[in-house]
């Protein structure tokens, strides 16, 4: 047995737990991997897989590597997640989320229940709410997408779609909100459809129920709901290019603050609502910790990119204020939420939510979708106040930039 790989003993331990490993000699397990964080119930690891990281969690019914080798590093996988082929690091996948062959999912991603992607999908710092579906050959980094009510009525991104998240000036202050957190978490909003062979130039915001025609590249916000959007093809031309001009600085700052504020609202939702559902689930506390960790990564990334923009835009026309006051903006998100209305709206919602819930052991999606309209509305009011609070405080810090002016 001297020719067995160094991880052979751990592979044997997994098999003794009842984990299905058809070809154990092809599996590589890092020394740091915790065998006790891999479920003994219905897990299957196909040939050629690599599992690394002390924080890696694999819950009941997880299957990895069916379509090709999988590398997992410090990911938390909820029940019945399927990662069929590719590379996955520092991300969370909730119940029945799945990704096809050739996936490349880098740090800071959260795929909630039944969110999924076909083959060759690239994600980083991406948050997909339940049921969101990505087609094939997609690059969808630095964005949050919500909408849809089920696997038959879901938000979808067509094949060969790109979220353009890097500018000629080397900026990544480009995170886009496709939907939002306050309404999106209620799982009752109409689906959003982004037609294939198209793209979004971030940062951009989009409302619910919108349908974007195939081959459209969007460069401005579409915050209204239920619109058919056909992107314009720019006419060919050659004009002088001025680096670091930032003619749309106000909009860029607004959309970035709005994005971070939505992350803060999602954190509130996870702490006060989701946590109870995860506590009753196998490895639920570890998965919950993973969710908060990924939100922390996301907030740090967005604040870092915004700070880099502030440094680049130092100059006339109110931009010195953005640079000089950036530490105050950073402090807003570091200190968290301090607002009496947020607390009141939260308590009002939780009071009626506890009465409307189905008790311990109830399924998260079923409970949320069964909430009466007046309860959901209270939840939206609470989370929207979180978002508005940060926007209002940013506006007070940057009066000369006139952010969030009507």
ROGURO-801442 format. One record per atom (N, C-alpha, C): residue in one letter; x, y, z. Coordinates in steps of 0.001 Angstrom, whole numbers, padded with zeros to 6 digits, always signed. Layout:
N
aXYZ/...
***
This chain:
406
x+000824-001203+000000/x+000000+000000+000000/x+000865+001263+000000/x+002199+001118-000111/x+003064+002295-000057/x+002864+003223-001241/x+002324+002683-002345/x+002139+003523-003529/x+000804+004276-003533/x+000042+004157-002469/x-001234+004876-002387/x-000977+006359-002151/x-001827+007261-002689/x-001654+008689-002445/x-001763+009011-000958/x-001179+010149-000569/x-001109+010532+000847/x-002486+010658+001493/x-003514+010947+000659/x-004854+011161+001214/x-005657+009867+001283/x-005009+008717+000991/x-005773+007470+000875/x-006541+007147+002149/x-005913+007386+003303/x-006586+007074+004570/x-007868+007883+004733/x-007845+009138+004315/x-009044+009958+004418/x-010118+009486+003457/x-009715+009091+002282/x-010685+008566+001320/x-011350+007317+001885/x-010554+006470+002522/x-011098+005269+003151/x-012096+005643+004237/x-011770+006666+005031/x-012693+007111+006081/x-014028+007547+005485/x-013977+008275+004369/x-015211+008712+003721/x-016029+007524+003242/x-015365+006542+002668/x-016073+005355+002181/x-016672+004572+003335/x-015959+004529+004444/x-016481+003823+005610/x-017703+004526+006185/x-017809+005844+005965/x-018998+006585+006400/x-020204+006285+005517/x-019948+005711+004356/x-021039+005414+003437/x-021072+006292+002205/x-020044+007123+002019/x-019993+007997+000856/x-019601+007194-000369/x-020322+007439-001465/x-020116+006685-002702/x-018961+007303-003484/x-017860+006576-003584/x-016683+007019-004342/x-016307+005884-005289/x-016800+005926-006530/x-016614+004792-007448/x-015158+004452-007750/x-014288+005468-007798/x-012882+005216-008132/x-012004+005973-007139/x-011832+005433-005948/x-011175+006170-004859/x-009734+006557-005147/x-009039+005823-005988/x-007627+006133-006237/x-007439+007420-007025/x-008522+007964-007609/x-008410+009199-008400/x-008757+010449-007591/x-009123+010294-006327/x-009567+011431-005513/x-008390+012014-004744/x-008303+013349-004707/x-007287+014024-003901/x-007969+014828-002812/x-007613+014542-001567/x-008155+015261-000415/x-007023+015986+000297/x-007198+017291+000549/x-006191+018025+001293/x-006102+017544+002729/x-004913+017656+003302/x-004711+017233+004689/x-005632+017993+005654/x-005998+019210+005255/x-006787+020074+006137/x-008279+019783+006069/x-008728+018994+005109/x-010158+018731+004937/x-010699+017983+006148/x-011838+018433+006649/x-012482+017818+007810/x-013469+016752+007339/x-013155+015499+007609/x-014036+014404+007214/x-015397+014526+007895/x-015418+015069+009103/x-016685+015197+009832/x-017582+016293+009266/x-017098+017050+008285/x-017914+018070+007636/x-018428+017609+006267/x-018301+016321+006006/x-018851+015726+004791/x-019902+014705+005226/x-021113+014900+004755/x-022237+014083+005205/x-022074+012620+004805/x-022635+011749+005627/x-022634+010318+005323/x-023867+009909+004523/x-024742+010871+004205/x-026034+010539+003599/x-026090+010947+002127/x-025995+009989+001244/x-026262+010216-000163/x-025232+011018-000929/x-024061+011240-000368/x-023017+011988-001072/x-022309+011081-002072/x-022042+011604-003270/x-021308+010850-004277/x-020220+011725-004875/x-018998+011181-004897/x-017844+011895-005441/x-017316+011093-006625/x-017493+011618-007815/x-017099+010918-009041/x-015588+011002-009259/x-015044+010193-010157/x-013588+010146-010362/x-012983+011495-010744/x-011746+011712-010284/x-010964+012870-010689/x-011197+014120-009879/x-011908+014036-008753/x-012227+015237-007985/x-011133+015572-006974/x-011027+016870-006681/x-010062+017377-005705/x-010832+018198-004677/x-010630+017905-003410/x-011361+018574-002331/x-010353+019150-001352/x-010379+020477-001202/x-009405+021165-000366/x-010112+022134+000582/x-009419+022505+001660/x-009894+023560+002542/x-010592+023070+003792/x-010170+023586+004927/x-010763+023209+006209/x-012216+023627+006304/x-012601+024685+005581/x-013966+025201+005665/x-014934+024507+004706/x-014465+023539+003963/x-015338+022853+003012/x-016390+022026+003752/x-017635+022167+003290/x-018772+021441+003869/x-019560+020817+002727/x-019938+019547+002882/x-020745+018861+001883/x-021904+018175+002591/x-023119+018654+002322/x-024304+018185+003035/x-024944+016980+002353/x-026049+016538+002917/x-026780+015374+002411/x-027071+015475+000921/x-026790+014386+000198/x-027182+014293-001202/x-026323+015053-002185/x-025224+015633-001737/x-024334+016370-002643/x-023697+015409-003643/x-023601+015853-004894/x-022911+015077-005925/x-021953+015999-006660/x-020712+015573-006792/x-019726+016384-007504/x-018996+015539-008548/x-018786+016143-009726/x-017944+015531-010731/x-018627+014624-011730/x-019961+014679-011867/x-020651+013750-012775/x-020254+013981-014232/x-020075+015247-014642/x-019761+015542-016039/x-018273+015727-016287/x-017505+015908-015262/x-016062+016099-015395/x-015448+016355-014041/x-014119+016351-013941/x-013467+016571-012646/x-013895+017886-012004/x-013963+017875-010675/x-014328+019057-009889/x-013229+019341-008880/x-012874+020617-008749/x-011998+021079-007677/x-012814+021985-006764/x-012842+021654-005485/x-013562+022455-004484/x-012565+022913-003427/x-012614+024205-003100/x-011748+024747-002063/x-012559+025668-001155/x-012718+025261+000091/x-013391+026088+001101/x-014758+026590+000636/x-015565+025673+000138/x-016953+025975-000226/x-017895+025276+000751/x-019064+025864+000932/x-020089+025257+001775/x-021260+024852+000880/x-021542+023555+000843/x-022557+022995-000040/x-023733+022499+000791/x-024921+023033+000510/x-026126+022607+001186/x-026652+021300+000614/x-027826+020872+001074/x-028364+019579+000640/x-028600+019513-000870/x-028267+018365-001448/x-028576+018019-002838/x-028009+019001-003857/x-026891+019608-003515/x-026180+020457-004479/x-025442+019563-005470/x-025427+019963-006738/x-024697+019225-007772/x-023722+020167-008469/x-022443+019882-008344/x-021398+020591-009066/x-020809+019584-010048/x-021169+019753-011309/x-020949+018673-012271/x-019569+018678-012919/x-018880+019805-012873/x-017542+019855-013426/x-016988+021259-013395/x-015745+021429-012909/x-015153+022760-012891/x-014436+023074-011598/x-014251+024380-011370/x-013477+024872-010229/x-014357+025777-009373/x-014337+025558-008048/x-015213+026274-007128/x-014427+026629-005869/x-014396+027915-005535/x-013634+028317-004352/x-014363+029390-003564/x-014307+029286-002244/x-014798+030291-001302/x-016188+030803-001668/x-017102+029879-001906/x-018470+030220-002280/x-019440+029302-001554/x-020721+029713-001528/x-021770+028954-000855/x-022828+028551-001880/x-023273+027300-001778/x-024328+026778-002650/x-025416+026202-001760/x-026602+026803-001806/x-027698+026332-000970/x-028482+025228-001673/x-029469+024698-001012/x-030153+023474-001416/x-030513+023426-002905/x-030087+022349-003557/x-030387+022043-004957/x-029791+023027-005964/x-028875+023874-005534/x-028136+024670-006514/x-027285+023722-007343/x-027049+024070-008603/x-026215+023192-009431/x-025521+023967-010533/x-024350+023461-010940/x-023559+024067-012008/x-023058+022972-012934/x-023041+023283-014248/x-022639+022306-015250/x-021143+022281-015497/x-020758+021496-016479/x-019356+021270-016826/x-018661+022577-017198/x-017418+022710-016768/x-016622+023871-017138/x-016902+025116-016323/x-017604+024984-015207/x-017881+026145-014354/x-016585+026672-013743/x-016533+027981-013565/x-015386+028604-012893/x-015944+029615-011900/x-016155+029160-010657/x-016808+029961-009630/x-015765+030360-008600/x-015408+031640-008635/x-014379+032136-007739/x-014992+032743-006477/x-014170+033376-005659/x-014551+033749-004303/x-015718+034725-004263/x-016453+034632-003151/x-017492+035596-002855/x-018833+035331-003491/x-019065+034121-004014/x-020346+033825-004667/x-021312+033152-003705/x-022596+033464-003880/x-023672+032791-003165/x-024712+032381-004193/x-024970+031097-004299/x-026061+030587-005127/x-027119+030036-004189/x-028247+030731-004100/x-029310+030294-003210/x-030077+029126-003841/x-031124+028687-003187/x-031817+027447-003535/x-032173+027362-005027/x-031740+026267-005656/x-032083+025922-007036/x-031547+026906-008070/x-030702+027842-007656/x-029995+028655-008647/x-029049+027745-009411/x-028850+028019-010689/x-028087+027049-011487/x-027485+027675-012727/x-026493+026987-013271/x-025858+027412-014510/x-025557+026210-015374/x-025612+026401-016691/x-025277+025337-017640/x-023753+025273-017789/x-023257+024834-018953/x-021818+024614-019048/x-021051+025914-019323/x-019819+025943-018816/x-018880+027042-019055/x-019429+028396-018591/x-019690+028485-017301/x-020172+029725-016682/x-019106+030227-015709/x-018750+031504-015833/x-017771+032109-014943/x-018428+033088-013982/x-018184+032908-012681/x-018761+033765-011651/x-017680+034195-010662/x-017820+035389-010133/x-016994+035875-009023/x-017733+037023-008369/x-017802+037022-007038/x-018541+038062-006323/x-019967+038182-006883/x-020582+037033-007141/x-021915+036982-007745/x-022898+036378-006747/x-024084+036981-006658/x-025143+036471-005782/x-026373+036194-006639/x-026827+034952-006622/x-028015+034555-007365/x-029084+034113-006368/x-030254+034738-006433/x-031363+034363-005577/x-032007+033071-006087/x-032912+032468-005315/x-033480+031179-005720/x-034032+031185-007140/x-033784+030070-007810/x-034327+029733-009130/x-033613+030430-010288/x-032759+031429-010036/x-032102+032137-011139/x-031287+031145-011962/x-031447+031238-013279/x-030853+030268-014197/x-029926+030975-015190/x-028722+030457-015325/x-027753+030992-016272/x-027549+029981-017394/x-027589+030437-018637/x-027342+029560-019773/x-025865+029208-019890/x-025433+028864-021086/x-024059+028423-021318/x-023165+029569-021795/x-021876+029396-021581/x-020871+030331-022097/x-021140+031755-021602/x-021183+031901-020287/x-021559+033169-019662/x-020462+033640-018715/x-020201+034955-018727/x-019350+035592-017735/x-020224+036560-016953/x-020440+036281-015685/x-021447+037027-014919/x-020894+037372-013539/x-019759+038071-013516/x-019108+038431-012259/x-019627+039776-011749/x-019526+039974-010436/x-019811+041264-009790/x-021241+041729-010018/x-022199+040890-009687/x-023590+041322-009803/x-024477+040474-008887/x-025677+041005-008645/x-026698+040304-007869/x-027946+040228-008731/x-028539+039028-008811/x-029740+038857-009632/x-030815+038135-008836/x-032036+038646-008931/x-033181+038079-008223/x-034337+037937-009203/x-035515+037625-008680/x-036717+037527-009504/x-037123+036100-009788/x-038435+035914-009995/x-038964+034587-010267/x-039537+033942-009025/x-040440+032982-009256/x-041182+032371-008150/x-040993+030855-008053/x-040376+030240-009064/x-040199+028779-009050/x-039239+028385-010162/x-038956+027094-010253/x-038105+026608-011344/x-038800+026744-012694/x-040109+026845-012714/x-040821+027036-013977/x-041048+028517-014288/x-040790+029363-013327/x-041001+030807-013484/x-039808+031509-012855/x-038685+031513-013583/x-037432+031969-012996/x-036783+033058-013837/x-035989+033888-013186/x-035142+034822-013920/x-034077+034036-014675/x-033783+034499-015877/x-032856+033737-016724/x-031914+034667-017469/x-030694+034174-017647/x-029684+034858-018449/x-029363+033961-019633/x-029562+034495-020845/x-029352+033703-022044/x-027883+033391-022297/x-027655+032386-023112/x-026291+031936-023405/x-025456+033033-024056/x-024164+032966-023808/x-023176+033913-024362/x-023411+035338-023857/x-023828+035455-022613/x-024070+036768-022006/x-022840+037201-021212/x-022617+038521-021162/x-021479+039064-020421/x-021929+040220-019542/x-021514+040179-018287/x-021604+041384-017460/x-020232+042042-017527/x-020150+043148-018253/x-018877+043846-018428/x-018521+044563-017133/x-017473+044092-016466/x-017167+044574-015112/x-015770+045169-015001/x-015200+045558-016124/x-013843+046126-016103/x-013768+047206-017173/x-013348+048410-016781/x-013362+049549-017696/x-011984+049764-018322/x-011920+050584-019389/x-010613+050902-019979/x-009663+051591-019007/x-010206+052239-017975/x-009369+052880-016959/x-008966+051927-015840/x-009325+050658-015987/x-008935+049662-014989/x-009778+049659-013739/x-011018+050149-013847/x-011901+050205-012681/x-012832+049006-012628/x-013195+048621-011401/x-014202+047583-011207/x-015284+048064-010236/x-015552+049366-010287/x-016705+049905-009548/x-017935+049696-010435/x-018218+048448-010709/x-019135+048109-011797/x-020218+047125-011381/x-020417+046904-010101/x-021390+045899-009657/x-022810+046308-010050/x-023583+045356-010569/x-024935+045633-011060/x-025986+044917-010224/x-027115+045614-010016/x-028276+045063-009319/x-029345+044722-010344/x-029573+043455-010551/x-030604+043003-011475/x-031738+042481-010601/x-032687+043373-010307/x-033619+043173-009211/x-033079+043907-007995/x-033480+043507-006819/x-032966+044112-005589/x-033191+043144-004435/x-032654+043490-003268/x-032801+042628-002099/x-034158+042776-001419/x-034631+044016-001135/x-035868+044130-000344/x-037056+043391-000936/x-037287+043508-002228/x-038393+042783-002850/x-037989+041361-003219/x-036736+041189-003622/x-036296+039887-004122/x-036371+038766-003117/x-036070+039042-001846/x-036063+037976-000846/x-037458+037421-000585/x-038491+038163-000973/x-039855+037692-000741/x-040293+036644-001763/x-039503+036417-002784/x-039726+035347-003766/x-041107+035449-004420/x-041554+036696-004632/x-042866+036891-005245/x-042830+037889-006402/x-041637+038197-006881/x-041496+039184-007946/x-041441+038509-009323/x-041918+039202-010369/x-041850+038615-011707/x-040413+038420-012161/x-040220+037423-013000/x-038881+037064-013461/x-038307+038128-014387/x-037002+038177-014439/x-036254+039038-015355/x-035617+038140-016412/x-035653+038573-017669/x-035053+037787-018757/x-034026+038637-019491/x-032786+038169-019509/x-031716+038827-020252/x-031400+037973-021469/x-031763+038464-022644/x-031614+037676-023861/x-030169+037362-024201/x-029957+036218-024813/x-028619+035736-025112/x-027835+036605-026080/x-026528+036355-026104/x-025611+037069-026984/x-025656+038578-026702/x-025886+038926-025426/x-025963+040326-025034/x-025076+040613-023847/x-025293+041791-023245/x-024468+042136-022108/x-024961+043356-021368/x-024387+043556-020194/x-024639+044719-019349/x-023299+045374-019061/x-023224+046688-019264/x-022044+047444-018884/x-022297+047998-017483/x-021656+047399-016492/x-021897+047809-015123/x-021204+049126-014778/x-021689+049817-013723/x-022754+049413-012814/x-024129+049800-013369/x-025072+048897-013234/x-026412+049119-013786/x-027447+048580-012814/x-028628+049202-012825/x-029743+048714-012014/x-030931+048406-012915/x-031645+047325-012578/x-032768+046899-013396/x-033932+046456-012512/x-035154+046807-012939/x-036350+046417-012219/x-036809+045014-012574/x-037893+044577-011916/x-038418+043224-012103/x-039353+043148-013312/x-039478+041943-013846/x-040392+041690-014946/x-039895+042193-016290/x-038685+042691-016347/x-038156+043209-017602/x-037660+042088-018504/x-037876+042269-019789/x-037399+041333-020812/x-036461+042097-021734/x-035225+041647-021810/x-034225+042306-022650/x-034019+041468-023905/x-034183+042100-025049/x-034055+041385-026318/x-032650+040835-026494/x-032563+039705-027199/x-031261+039106-027493/x-030382+040093-028255/x-029071+039972-028035/x-028074+040790-028737/x-028109+042255-028316/x-028686+042540-027134/x-028718+043908-026611/x-027608+044090-025585/x-026860+045168-025715/x-025861+045531-024721/x-026356+046799-024019/x-026621+046682-022728/x-027242+047774-021971/x-026178+048621-021277/x-026358+049951-021375/x-025389+050893-020812/x-026016+051896-019853/x-027307+051769-019578/x-027959+052675-018646/x-028938+051896-017784/x-029427+052535-016716/x-030334+051877-015774/x-031733+051745-016372/x-032392+050645-015992/x-033799+050419-016336/x-034507+050005-015053/x-034833+050989-014227/x-035353+050685-012895/x-036861+050450-012877/x-037557+050779-013959/x-038984+050489-014025/x-039201+048996-014208/x-040381+048516-013849/x-040718+047102-013968/x-041493+046831-015266/x-041435+045553-015677/x-042300+045038-016742/x-042165+045795-018059/x-040933+045941-018513/x-040661+046592-019788/x-039975+045615-020745/x-040234+045800-022038/x-039459+045129-023081/x-038356+046085-023499/x-037119+045638-023380/x-035970+046517-023603/x-035175+045993-024799/x-034992+046858-025780/x-034182+046522-026950/x-033006+047482-026977/x-031815+046960-026818/x-030635+047810-026763/x-030299+048413-028114/x-029769+049634-028087/x-029335+050294-029310/x-027918+049875-029663/x-027660+049716-030954/x-026310+049435-031421/x-025638+050757-031756/x-024564+051116-031066/x-023925+052415-031348/x-023435+052480-032792/x-023559+053672-033368/x-023046+053862-034724/x-021526+053898-034703/x-020920+053446-035797/x-019471+053431-035857/x-018886+054829-035890/x-017846+055066-035102/x-017195+056368-035096/x-015835+056259-034425/x-015044+057295-034606/x-013738+057389-033961/x-013595+058793-033408/x-013517+058900-032082/x-013402+060204-031440/x-012255+060155-030432/x-011874+061318-029942/x-010789+061390-028968/x-011212+060711-027661/x-010294+059983-027085/x-010558+059303-025815/x-009775+059988-024712/x-010472+060372-023650/x-009836+061037-022525/x-009868+060113-021314/x-008720+059540-020944/x-008704+058627-019799/x-009149+059315-018510/x-009805+058559-017674/x-010207+058990-016329/x-011072+060258-016343/x-011906+060378-017380/x-012788+061548-017442/x-013963+061400-016480/x-014524+060200-016388/x-015626+059896-015463/x-016762+060912-015563/x-017310+061023-016768/x-018409+061954-016989/x-019657+061559-016197/x-019780+060277-015880/x-020959+059783-015146/x-020612+059421-013707/x-019725+060201-013097/x-019259+059863-011750/x-020407+059760-010763/x-021338+060694-010826/x-022460+060677-009883/x-023220+059359-009968/x-023547+058922-011178/x-024290+057661-011346/x-023470+056464-010865/x-022177+056473-011147/x-021323+055367-010713/x-021325+055258-009195/x-021174+056401-008520/x-021167+056401-007056/x-022525+055953-006520/x-023601+056496-007083/x-024937+056110-006630/x-025157+054609-006735/x-024834+054036-007877/x-025101+052615-008076/x-024232+051734-007187/x-023017+052179-006921/x-022161+051414-006018/x-022646+051485-004580/x-023057+052661-004139/x-023605+052791-002784/x-024886+051966-002666/x-025719+052035-003694/x-026956+051253-003691/x-026662+049758-003589/x-025635+049308-004297/x-025283+047885-004267/x-024826+047473-002873/x-023927+048250-002288/x-023433+047903-000950/x-024574+047948+000064/x-025458+048939-000080/x-026604+049035+000832/x-027500+047808+000713/x-027661+047282-000492/x-028426+046047-000660/x-027728+044857-000007/x-026406+044832-000053/x-025680+043779+000663/x-025926+043870+002165/x-025986+045083+002686/x-026277+045269+004112/x-027685+044768+004443/x-028632+045027+003531/x-029996+044539+003746/x-030042+043017+003703/x-029282+042415+002797/x-029254+040952+002710/x-028646+040341+003971/x-027643+040994+004521/x-027061+040519+005773/x-028102+040533+006892/x-028889+041605+006968/x-029970+041672+007958/x-030937+040494+007775/x-031300+040237+006541/x-032238+039144+006245/x-031669+037799+006670/x-030409+037569+006374/x-029776+036309+006762/x-029760+036144+008280/x-029399+037216+008976/x-029263+037117+010431/x-030607+036912+011114/x-031615+037661+010703/x-032884+037667+011441/x-033932+036704+010883/x-033757+036247+009648/x-034768+035361+009064/x-034171+034014+008653/x-033160+034009+007828/x-032629+032741+007314/x-032001+031863+008389/x-031370+032480+009334/x-030593+031719+010316/x-031411+030619+010982/x-032653+030915+011353/x-033482+029930+012046/x-033733+028698+011178/x-033869+028885+009879/x-034090+027751+008989/x-032827+026906+008855/x-031679+027559+008831/x-030423+026823+008687/x-030046+026095+009970/x-030446+026624+011117/x-030081+026000+012388/x-030592+024572+012504/x-031708+024273+011837/x-032277+022931+011928/x-031762+022001+010829/x-030837+022482+010019/x-030325+021726+008870/x-028945+021151+009186/x-028632+020019+008611/x-027305+019438+008773/x-026236+020442+008344/x-025254+020673+009187/x-024175+021637+008952/x-024712+023060+008765/x-025924+023302+009227/x-026555+024591+008983/x-025790+025764+009561/x-025215+025593+010732/x-024470+026697+011344/x-023211+027015+010550/x-022576+025987+010001/x-021388+026211+009173/x-021767+026910+007865/x-022898+026527+007305/x-023353+027164+006074/x-023738+028616+006334/x-024403+028858+007465/x-024747+030231+007828/x-023495+031083+007987/x-022492+030549+008651/x-021224+031281+008793/x-020604+031560+007427/x-020743+030584+006522/x-020241+030776+005169/x-020954+031901+004448/x-022269+031997+004623/x-023036+033079+003995/x-022564+034449+004485/x-022414+034589+005793/x-021966+035877+006326/x-020549+036197+005875/x-019717+035179+005795/x-018348+035389+005331/x-018328+035889+003891/x-019173+035316+003037/x-019197+035746+001629/x-019749+037157+001490/x-020718+037522+002334/x-021207+038900+002309/x-020116+039863+002771/x-019330+039461+003749/x-018216+040292+004195/x-017210+040485+003077/x-016892+039395+002362/x-015995+039497+001208/x-016556+040447+000165/x-017862+040335-000090/x-018494+041175-001109/x-018435+042645-000715/x-018726+042953+000535/x-018700+044349+000976/x-017285+044922+000912/x-016309+044147+001348/x-014923+044609+001291/x-014487+044877-000146/x-014885+044011-001046/x-014529+044180-002458/x-015130+045459-003025/x-016390+045693-002743/x-017063+046866-003304/x-016512+048166-002702/x-016247+048169-001403/x-015682+049356-000765/x-014277+049616-001289/x-013493+048560-001464/x-012133+048717-001996/x-012159+049319-003396/x-013054+048829-004241/x-013131+049339-005612/x-013614+050785-005634/x-014512+051127-004721/x-014999+052504-004660/x-013900+053440-004171/x-013095+052971-003241/x-011979+053786-002751/x-010970+054045-003869/x-010684+053015-004672/x-009768+053199-005788/x-010299+054235-006775/x-011608+054232-006992/x-012208+055231-007866/x-012056+056629-007272/x-012286+056763-005980/x-012150+058066-005323/x-010739+058616-005498/x-009751+057747-005389/x-008361+058186-005555/x-008086+058640-006988/x-008698+057963-007955/x-008466+058312-009358/x-009181+059592-009773/x-010288+059888-009125/x-011112+061004-009585/x-010847+062292-008820/x-009863+062303-007973/x-009540+063524-007233/x-009266+064653-008217/x-009991+065764-008046/x-009841+066866-008976/x-010967+067864-008829/x-011305+068598-009893/x-012304+069666-009812/x-013736+069150-009803/x-014661+070081-009825/x-016104+069809-009971/x-016654+068900-008881/x-016268+069149-007646/x-016825+068410-006524/x-016169+067083-006252/x-015216+066691-007103/x-014630+065362-006933/x-013663+065297-005765/x-013068+066423-005385/x-012220+066422-004205/x-013000+065987-002979/x-014261+066357-002933/x-015081+065986-001781/x-015253+064472-001711/x-015454+063835-002844/x-015573+062376-002876/x-014311+061737-002313/x-013156+062239-002703/x-011883+061712-002209/x-011695+062037-000723/x-011923+063305-000368/x-011663+063739+001011/x-012602+063086+002019/x-013823+062796+001586/x-014834+062276+002506/x-014995+060757+002431/x-014130+060111+001657/x-014361+058684+001463/x-014282+057894+002765/x-013396+058294+003651/x-013284+057552+004921/x-014600+057573+005689/x-015376+058660+005557/x-016678+058710+006226/x-017659+057733+005583/x-017608+057634+004261/x-018469+056664+003568/x-018102+055249+003989/x-016814+054968+004015/x-016352+053649+004443/x-016813+053345+005859/x-016767+054357+006716/x-017183+054175+008094/x-018656+053840+008238/x-019496+054373+007342/x-020928+054056+007380/x-021167+052560+007337/x-020501+051911+006401/x-020734+050479+006211/x-019976+049640+007235/x-018886+050182+007768/x-018135+049447+008787/x-018883+049398+010110/x-019568+050497+010451/x-020247+050551+011750/x-021619+049898+011734/x-022143+049608+010535/x-023428+048932+010446/x-024606+049878+010561/x-025754+049314+010859/x-027012+050050+010819/x-027331+050632+012187/x-027522+051941+012194/x-027951+052624+013423/x-029096+053549+013036/x-030292+053021+013108/x-031451+053787+012655/x-032688+053272+013382/x-033397+054165+014023/x-034573+053767+014798/x-035671+053170+013929/x-035845+053715+012731/x-036883+053191+011852/x-036563+051778+011392/x-035285+051502+011118/x-034893+050137+010747/x-035284+049168+011854/x-034977+049519+013076/x-035301+048647+014204/x-036812+048475+014360/x-037550+049554+014209/x-039006+049470+014341/x-039606+048592+013243/x-039224+048847+011991/x-039769+048069+010882/x-039368+046600+010983/x-038144+046362+011447/x-037689+044980+011620/x-038515+044267+012678/x-038705+044916+013818/x-039480+044300+014895/x-040936+044071+014471/x-041495+045033+013740/x-042872+044876+013254/x-042988+043662+012344/x-042016+043505+011442/x-042055+042364+010521/x-041860+041050+011263/x-040865+040975+012120/x-040571+039718+012807/x-041724+039272+013694/x-042451+040232+014251/x-043595+039891+015089/x-044666+039148+014282/x-045013+039689+013112/x-046041+039036+012300/x-045473+037824+011560/x-044186+037859+011266/x-043556+036720+010584/x-043573+035482+011472/x-043245+035662+012737/x-043237+034526+013657/x-044624+033895+013770/x-045647+034718+013704/x-047007+034188+013762/x-047388+033462+012479/x-046884+033970+011336/x-047252+033406+010043/x-046431+032185+009674/x-045241+032009+010292/x-044352+030900+009960/x-044946+029565+010336/x-044288+028507+009805/x-044808+027149+010009/x-044097+026396+011113/x-043262+027106+011886/x-042595+026426+012983/x-041267+025810+012571/x-040601+025185+013531/x-039291+024606+013273/x-039385+023466+012269/x-038343+023362+011461/x-038293+022300+010463/x-038975+022634+009162/x-039663+023773+009105/x-040355+024169+007879/x-039340+024561+006820/x-039721+024387+005563/x-038827+024693+004455/x-038841+026186+004177/x-037656+026755+004013/x-037510+028198+003855/x-038365+028748+002721/x-038239+028196+001518/x-038960+028736+000362/x-040468+028631+000564/x-040931+027498+001067/x-042370+027318+001280/x-042913+028340+002262/x-042176+028613+003330/x-042639+029575+004332/x-042670+030985+003755/x-041622+031386+003086/x-041559+032744+002546/x-042660+032964+001515/x-042863+031998+000633/x-043867+032180-000408/x-045291+032080+000116/x-045463+031510+001293/x-046803+031413+001881/x-047162+032629+002728/x-046249+033576+002863/x-046545+034746+003693/x-047678+035564+003085/x-048625+035986+003892/x-049663+036903+003393/x-049036+038190+002879/x-049706+038846+001959/x-049156+040042+001324/x-048791+041115+002341/x-049621+041286+003379/x-049335+042363+004334/x-048082+042073+005147/x-047749+040773+005313/x-046517+040419+006023/x-045308+040677+005137/x-045385+040241+003880/x-044286+040499+002946/x-044021+041996+002807/x-045071+042762+002760/x-044918+044213+002611/x-044171+044814+003792/x-044421+044292+004984/x-043686+044774+006153/x-042204+044422+006042/x-041915+043242+005495/x-040523+042852+005299/x-039827+043735+004281/x-040519+044054+003196/x-039951+044948+002184/x-039690+046323+002785/x-040626+046814+003588/x-040476+048124+004231/x-039224+048153+005103/x-039013+047093+005870/x-037830+047002+006738/x-036543+047036+005918/x-036430+046172+004929/x-035188+046065+004176/x-034952+047280+003284/x-036031+047845+002759/x-035868+049048+001948/x-035397+050216+002805/x-035835+050256+004055/x-035347+051301+004958/x-033848+051148+005205/x-033369+049897+005278/x-031921+049674+005416/x-031193+050317+004240/x-031667+050029+003028/x-031040+050582+001825/x-031116+052102+001831/x-032307+052638+002085/x-032508+054086+002049/x-031656+054803+003086/x-031484+054169+004216/x-030713+054778+005304/x-029280+055056+004852/x-028648+054083+004230/x-027274+054279+003773/x-027199+055286+002629/x-028181+055275+001752/x-028195+056242+000651/x-028353+057668+001181/x-029238+057847+002146/x-029451+059176+002719/x-028194+059693+003421/x-027531+058820+004147/x-026333+059243+004873/x-025194+059559+003909/x-025096+058811+002816/x-024077+059113+001811/x-024353+060463+001157/x-025609+060732+000873/x-025987+062012+000284/x-025577+063172+001189/x-025748+063001+002485/x-025374+064063+003424/x-023861+064279+003459/x-023097+063220+003216/x-021634+063334+003230/x-021119+064009+001961/x-021803+063805+000830/x-021325+064295-000469/x-022311+065280-001098/x-022586+066407-000465/x-023584+067327-001030/x-023200+067882-002396/x-021910+068137-002629/x-021524+068742-003905/x-021640+067772-005074/x-021594+066473-004801/x-021744+065492-005879/x-023199+065260-006238/x-024103+065670-005344/x-025543+065602-005577/x-026051+064172-005833/x-025450+063219-005129/x-025902+061841-005281/x-027291+061698-004671/x-028090+060881-005306/x-029450+060548-004876/x-030375+061766-004864/x-029996+062831-005551/x-030941+063930-005762/x-031998+063500-006762/x-033210+063866-006508/x-034294+063498-007427/x-034231+064356-008686/
***
